Amino acid sequence: TELRTMPLVKKLAASQWSCTSGADGSGSAVSLELGGNGDVSGPGMGKRGRWGTMNDPTLGAACPVYACIYIDLGGGWGGGGHNDARYDAGPPARLTVMQHRDGEVLWKCTAK
């Protein structure tokens, strides 16, 4: 349903990203893939999970409504695996992956 109705999901489905860890993007390099069916793989570590729209107005400017997705690599809400990613169309297109709620930047990603 999200693929048919959400512009951001349509834009990001089946996309591949090159990511570096840390707020300054100077850490290790890994790949992230957002599958067209809602599956996600990465970053690095061989983890797989799910992704989709993230529209939580309480996150404010850190993750604006209709500009963010969630990435769940296991653990779900509050389980340590749920992150938010803010999309910037660029150019180049970028994703900033943050820990849910505290907003700590984990990965800075650029479209491949």
C-alpha positions in Angstrom: 0.0 0.0 0.0 2.8 2.5 0.9 4.4 1.9 -2.5 1.2 2.9 -4.2 0.2 5.8 -2.0 3.4 7.4 -0.5 5.6 9.6 -2.8 8.7 9.1 -0.6 8.3 5.3 -0.6 7.9 5.3 -4.4 11.1 7.4 -4.7 13.2 5.2 -2.4 11.9 1.7 -3.3 14.6 -0.5 -4.8 17.4 2.1 -4.0 20.9 1.4 -3.0 23.1 3.6 -0.7 26.7 4.0 0.2 26.9 4.9 3.9 29.6 5.9 6.3 29.2 5.7 10.1 29.2 8.6 12.5 27.8 12.1 12.6 30.7 13.4 10.5 30.6 10.5 8.1 34.2 9.7 8.6 33.7 6.1 9.9 33.5 2.8 8.2 31.8 2.4 4.8 28.9 0.0 4.3 26.0 -0.5 1.9 22.3 -0.1 2.5 19.6 -1.4 0.2 15.9 -0.4 0.5 14.0 -3.1 -1.3 10.8 -2.5 -3.3 8.9 -4.9 -1.1 9.8 -3.2 2.2 12.8 -5.3 3.0 16.1 -3.6 4.0 19.6 -5.0 4.2 22.5 -3.3 5.9 24.1 -1.2 7.0 27.1 -3.7 6.8 26.8 -6.3 9.5 24.6 -8.7 7.5 21.4 -7.6 9.1 18.1 -7.7 7.3 14.8 -6.1 8.3 12.0 -3.8 7.1 11.6 -0.2 6.2 8.6 2.1 5.5 7.2 5.6 6.1 7.9 7.4 9.3 5.5 10.2 10.0 5.9 11.2 13.7 5.3 14.9 14.2 6.8 14.7 17.7 10.3 14.3 16.1 10.1 17.9 14.7 12.8 19.2 12.4 15.0 16.2 13.0 12.7 14.0 11.1 9.9 16.0 9.3 6.7 14.3 8.4 6.8 13.0 4.8 10.6 13.3 4.6 11.5 10.4 6.8 11.4 6.6 6.8 12.0 4.0 9.5 14.6 1.3 9.2 14.1 -1.7 11.5 17.0 -4.1 11.5 15.6 -6.1 14.4 14.3 -5.3 17.8 11.4 -3.1 16.7 10.2 -0.1 18.7 12.4 0.4 21.7 14.3 -2.8 21.0 17.5 -1.1 19.7 17.0 -1.9 16.1 14.6 0.8 15.0 16.1 3.9 13.4 14.8 6.9 11.5 16.2 8.2 8.2 15.7 11.7 6.9 15.7 12.0 3.1 17.3 14.9 1.3 16.8 15.0 -2.5 20.1 16.7 -3.0 21.8 16.5 -5.4 23.2 14.1 -4.6 20.3 12.3 -2.8 21.2 11.6 0.8 19.8 9.7 3.8 20.8 10.6 7.4 20.1 7.5 9.6 19.5 8.4 13.3 18.6 6.5 16.4 14.9 6.8 17.0 13.9 9.5 19.5 17.4 10.8 20.6 18.4 11.7 17.0 22.0 10.6 17.3 23.4 10.3 13.7 24.5 6.7 13.0 25.1 6.8 9.3 25.3 9.3 6.5 24.3 7.8 3.1 24.6 8.9 -0.5 22.6 7.3 -3.3 24.6 4.9 -5.5 
